[in-house]
Amino acid sequence: MSPTSRVPVELGSCEIVHGLFERCLAGDDLAVPLLPEVAFRVARTGPNDSANAQQLADIINADPALTMHVLRVAGSAAKRPASPIKTLPHAIAWLGFDEVANLAFTLALQGKILDVKGQQHKARRLWRHSLASALWSRQLAHMLARETGTCYLCGLLHNIGKVVTLAAVYEVAQAAGKKLTGEDYDRLIETFHHPVGARVVAAWSLPSPILTVTAQWQAYESAGFAGFECNVVNVAHALADFTLLDATRLGRDLLMTTAAYLDLGLTESDGEALFDAAAGISAELDRYLAP
């Protein structure tokens, strides 16, 4: 064999799928999932007033299955009234316009997001973390006396690229006849979820802060007009980790020393109130999506 001869290197399944998916993105061939019509219309109901409240109720009522799901979750809320919540106007009047809108948006999107053939468990795990981030984003915005609806959506969608990448990678692997391990999926998701997330949010034409948050929540200092939302999601993401992965006193204390936490103007005493809410956040998370 001559010195310049080379033995072909056999690529593994992960490397092959990586190359195929990279070409898919470069060729703009990624099939971005459509935002469910109900979620699309809910996101555009406008500010809270009586006309938009009725519009929101009408949008949800057009989907009987979603209506039942919204009323079931609303009826199990910690702050539910003594009499059962049986109608959407009652739910909106009791829970608030933003909360019902976010609930409907989440539940309408959730069914589509979790429908990942062969990878349902991983999809649920990724989505559950996003749900926890959304609930913590809302909690932080409430504590800081800021608008909660947008912060909730930013938290819910900040890592939307991960679950969409999971579904897309699975389809590429199936088409190529390649079997991937759980670690392969994790590696590919981490590699591609940022560009995929940007394409998804842009295609869905959601409020402008959400696009910035999906790209810059980890670099909130340079996020410009959406710096607050990015900062909130940064802390909410860490709180979701705390809730789901490491609910220890050490993890709690370390979180309160991070720059992101301090940059929100939160103090140690704020942390006491914040972490007192953890049980309620976990219970609400279970109402949206059982573990």
C-alpha angles and dihedrals in degrees: 000000000000120000090249095053115111130201109228112249114229110225120222124234093261093053092048093050089044090057094045093049092046090055090047090057094042090052092047089239097134110125102222109209114246118249106244111258093239092052090047092053094043090054089057101048091109129216125345112278136125095266093050091044089058090045090052091051091049092050093051094042090058088071108055094190092051091046091055091047093049092048092047093052093041091049091054095049117127091240096047117143125251091255117062120263103241104158135047094236087055091049092049093047092049104035098029135250097271094048095051091044091052091045092053093045091050096047093045091052096039097070092054095043094051095049096097109141112227094004104064094128094053091044090053091049093051094044093046089057090050090050091050090049090051093051092047091047089055091047092051093047090050092050090050093046093242132134108287104195098068092042090053092053091046090054093045094051103031091102099027088127091069099063092038090051090050091056094043094047090049090054092048091049092049092049090050093046092239126141116215129199124227089257090052090055092048091051094049093045091053090048098050111022097095097058091038092051092050091053093047096051092043091051091050092053094221125169112302099248090062093061091052093046094054089055103036114022089115091050100042093152090073098037096103116199091009094049093114094051091046090050092049092050091047090058093038090054089054090047089052088054088051093049096045105028117016115020094168131132090242092053090049094049093047092050091056091057096055120113091237092056093047093044089062087061092247120153135202090263089052086055091060091056091042096053091043084067093057096093091050091048091051092049092050090047089056090052090057096042125001115228 
